[in-house]
């Protein structure tokens, strides 16, 4: 993907922050890394993410649905849109590089 610098810097900061905020939770990162492998049912996500109650899982899914990163192709099934997989992996990779810098290690 290519984007002109003006397009990147001209984005609505609230929209960008909303997506980053939704991604900024360890449980949601686990949900997304699970969904990178393919669609999953609520039960599958509960078993694979193994975090808290079903109510807590639905809370996290609601946040991911609200920002548009996750969608429901059918009731009870969650998935990533194909066009979101590479950008999501790029965000994770960038976050890893930034975290390494914070920890004092070089990326």
ZADO-1210 file (C-alpha; in nm, 4 decimals, padded with zeros to 6 digits):
<atoms>
<atom x="00.0000" y="00.0000" z="00.0000" code="UNK" pos="1"/>
<atom x="00.1120" y="00.3486" z="-00.0755" code="UNK" pos="2"/>
<atom x="-00.0283" y="00.6697" z="00.0625" code="UNK" pos="3"/>
<atom x="00.0875" y="01.0244" z="00.0025" code="UNK" pos="4"/>
<atom x="00.2243" y="01.1948" z="00.3133" code="UNK" pos="5"/>
<atom x="-00.0528" y="01.4572" z="00.3020" code="UNK" pos="6"/>
<atom x="-00.3162" y="01.1834" z="00.3136" code="UNK" pos="7"/>
<atom x="-00.1527" y="01.0172" z="00.6149" code="UNK" pos="8"/>
<atom x="-00.1053" y="01.3389" z="00.8106" code="UNK" pos="9"/>
<atom x="-00.4421" y="01.4794" z="00.7054" code="UNK" pos="10"/>
<atom x="-00.6515" y="01.2058" z="00.8665" code="UNK" pos="11"/>
<atom x="-00.9053" y="01.2870" z="01.1355" code="UNK" pos="12"/>
<atom x="-00.7065" y="01.2423" z="01.4591" code="UNK" pos="13"/>
<atom x="-01.0157" y="01.1226" z="01.6467" code="UNK" pos="14"/>
<atom x="-01.0756" y="00.8416" z="01.3962" code="UNK" pos="15"/>
<atom x="-00.7125" y="00.7300" z="01.4084" code="UNK" pos="16"/>
<atom x="-00.7076" y="00.7467" z="01.7892" code="UNK" pos="17"/>
<atom x="-01.0316" y="00.5466" z="01.8046" code="UNK" pos="18"/>
<atom x="-00.8794" y="00.2578" z="01.6107" code="UNK" pos="19"/>
<atom x="-00.5547" y="00.2691" z="01.8082" code="UNK" pos="20"/>
<atom x="-00.7507" y="00.2801" z="02.1330" code="UNK" pos="21"/>
<atom x="-00.9496" y="-00.0285" z="02.0347" code="UNK" pos="22"/>
<atom x="-00.6246" y="-00.2082" z="01.9506" code="UNK" pos="23"/>
<atom x="-00.4578" y="-00.0993" z="02.2746" code="UNK" pos="24"/>
<atom x="-00.5651" y="-00.3878" z="02.4934" code="UNK" pos="25"/>
<atom x="-00.3821" y="-00.7221" z="02.5333" code="UNK" pos="26"/>
<atom x="-00.7050" y="-00.9244" z="02.5146" code="UNK" pos="27"/>
<atom x="-00.8047" y="-00.7504" z="02.1915" code="UNK" pos="28"/>
<atom x="-00.4609" y="-00.8127" z="02.0453" code="UNK" pos="29"/>
<atom x="-00.5040" y="-01.1847" z="02.1264" code="UNK" pos="30"/>
<atom x="-00.8484" y="-01.1807" z="01.9640" code="UNK" pos="31"/>
<atom x="-00.7076" y="-01.0192" z="01.6516" code="UNK" pos="32"/>
<atom x="-00.4087" y="-01.2514" z="01.6264" code="UNK" pos="33"/>
<atom x="-00.6540" y="-01.5397" z="01.6519" code="UNK" pos="34"/>
<atom x="-00.8742" y="-01.3915" z="01.3783" code="UNK" pos="35"/>
<atom x="-00.5730" y="-01.3424" z="01.1480" code="UNK" pos="36"/>
<atom x="-00.5806" y="-01.7225" z="01.1206" code="UNK" pos="37"/>
<atom x="-00.9429" y="-01.7111" z="01.0007" code="UNK" pos="38"/>
<atom x="-01.2992" y="-01.6509" z="01.1222" code="UNK" pos="39"/>
<atom x="-01.3907" y="-01.7862" z="01.4650" code="UNK" pos="40"/>
<atom x="-01.7064" y="-01.8389" z="01.6615" code="UNK" pos="41"/>
<atom x="-01.7656" y="-01.6827" z="01.9990" code="UNK" pos="42"/>
<atom x="-01.6992" y="-02.0212" z="02.1628" code="UNK" pos="43"/>
<atom x="-01.3735" y="-02.0676" z="01.9727" code="UNK" pos="44"/>
<atom x="-01.2556" y="-01.7211" z="02.0715" code="UNK" pos="45"/>
<atom x="-01.3485" y="-01.7863" z="02.4336" code="UNK" pos="46"/>
<atom x="-01.1397" y="-02.1047" z="02.4353" code="UNK" pos="47"/>
<atom x="-00.8436" y="-01.9661" z="02.2404" code="UNK" pos="48"/>
<atom x="-00.8227" y="-01.6292" z="02.4130" code="UNK" pos="49"/>
<atom x="-00.9181" y="-01.7769" z="02.7532" code="UNK" pos="50"/>
<atom x="-00.9684" y="-01.4426" z="02.9186" code="UNK" pos="51"/>
<atom x="-01.2404" y="-01.3744" z="03.1734" code="UNK" pos="52"/>
<atom x="-01.6109" y="-01.4288" z="03.1265" code="UNK" pos="53"/>
<atom x="-01.8163" y="-01.4359" z="02.8091" code="UNK" pos="54"/>
<atom x="-01.9420" y="-01.0887" z="02.9041" code="UNK" pos="55"/>
<atom x="-01.5851" y="-00.9587" z="02.9052" code="UNK" pos="56"/>
<atom x="-01.5190" y="-01.1253" z="02.5694" code="UNK" pos="57"/>
<atom x="-01.8286" y="-00.9578" z="02.4220" code="UNK" pos="58"/>
<atom x="-01.7124" y="-00.6226" z="02.5611" code="UNK" pos="59"/>
<atom x="-01.3826" y="-00.6563" z="02.3739" code="UNK" pos="60"/>
<atom x="-01.5546" y="-00.7760" z="02.0567" code="UNK" pos="61"/>
<atom x="-01.7926" y="-00.4804" z="02.0756" code="UNK" pos="62"/>
<atom x="-01.4968" y="-00.2396" z="02.0788" code="UNK" pos="63"/>
<atom x="-01.3365" y="-00.4116" z="01.7796" code="UNK" pos="64"/>
<atom x="-01.6674" y="-00.4142" z="01.5926" code="UNK" pos="65"/>
<atom x="-01.7269" y="-00.0454" z="01.6672" code="UNK" pos="66"/>
<atom x="-01.3971" y="00.0647" z="01.5118" code="UNK" pos="67"/>
<atom x="-01.4564" y="-00.1573" z="01.2079" code="UNK" pos="68"/>
<atom x="-01.1537" y="-00.3827" z="01.2454" code="UNK" pos="69"/>
<atom x="-01.3713" y="-00.6903" z="01.3098" code="UNK" pos="70"/>
<atom x="-01.7010" y="-00.7792" z="01.1464" code="UNK" pos="71"/>
<atom x="-01.9593" y="-01.0549" z="01.1776" code="UNK" pos="72"/>
<atom x="-02.0041" y="-01.2402" z="00.8485" code="UNK" pos="73"/>
<atom x="-02.2786" y="-01.4339" z="01.0261" code="UNK" pos="74"/>
<atom x="-02.4284" y="-01.4321" z="01.3718" code="UNK" pos="75"/>
<atom x="-02.1892" y="-01.5686" z="01.6336" code="UNK" pos="76"/>
<atom x="-01.8894" y="-01.5625" z="01.3976" code="UNK" pos="77"/>
<atom x="-01.6222" y="-01.2954" z="01.3929" code="UNK" pos="78"/>
<atom x="-01.3678" y="-01.2223" z="01.1231" code="UNK" pos="79"/>
<atom x="-01.1236" y="-00.9699" z="00.9857" code="UNK" pos="80"/>
<atom x="-01.1983" y="-00.8150" z="00.6501" code="UNK" pos="81"/>
<atom x="-00.9326" y="-00.9355" z="00.4038" code="UNK" pos="82"/>
<atom x="-00.8260" y="-00.5780" z="00.3262" code="UNK" pos="83"/>
<atom x="-00.7548" y="-00.5186" z="00.6971" code="UNK" pos="84"/>
<atom x="-00.5163" y="-00.8105" z="00.7540" code="UNK" pos="85"/>
<atom x="-00.1978" y="-00.6536" z="00.6134" code="UNK" pos="86"/>
<atom x="-00.2551" y="-00.3099" z="00.7708" code="UNK" pos="87"/>
<atom x="-00.3246" y="-00.4793" z="01.1042" code="UNK" pos="88"/>
<atom x="-00.0042" y="-00.6824" z="01.0820" code="UNK" pos="89"/>
<atom x="00.1827" y="-00.3616" z="00.9903" code="UNK" pos="90"/>
<atom x="00.0411" y="-00.1881" z="01.3006" code="UNK" pos="91"/>
<atom x="00.1474" y="-00.4817" z="01.5188" code="UNK" pos="92"/>
<atom x="00.4939" y="-00.4781" z="01.3636" code="UNK" pos="93"/>
<atom x="00.5260" y="-00.1015" z="01.4161" code="UNK" pos="94"/>
<atom x="00.4120" y="-00.1397" z="01.7768" code="UNK" pos="95"/>
<atom x="00.6768" y="-00.4064" z="01.8327" code="UNK" pos="96"/>
<atom x="00.9436" y="-00.1689" z="01.6948" code="UNK" pos="97"/>
<atom x="00.8201" y="00.1144" z="01.9167" code="UNK" pos="98"/>
<atom x="00.8060" y="-00.1105" z="02.2245" code="UNK" pos="99"/>
<atom x="01.1616" y="-00.2297" z="02.1606" code="UNK" pos="100"/>
<atom x="01.2775" y="00.1321" z="02.1550" code="UNK" pos="101"/>
<atom x="01.1030" y="00.2034" z="02.4851" code="UNK" pos="102"/>
<atom x="01.2665" y="-00.0999" z="02.6456" code="UNK" pos="103"/>
<atom x="01.6061" y="00.0316" z="02.5409" code="UNK" pos="104"/>
<atom x="01.6656" y="-00.2357" z="02.2809" code="UNK" pos="105"/>
<atom x="01.7180" y="-00.1443" z="01.9202" code="UNK" pos="106"/>
<atom x="01.4485" y="-00.2584" z="01.6741" code="UNK" pos="107"/>
</atoms>
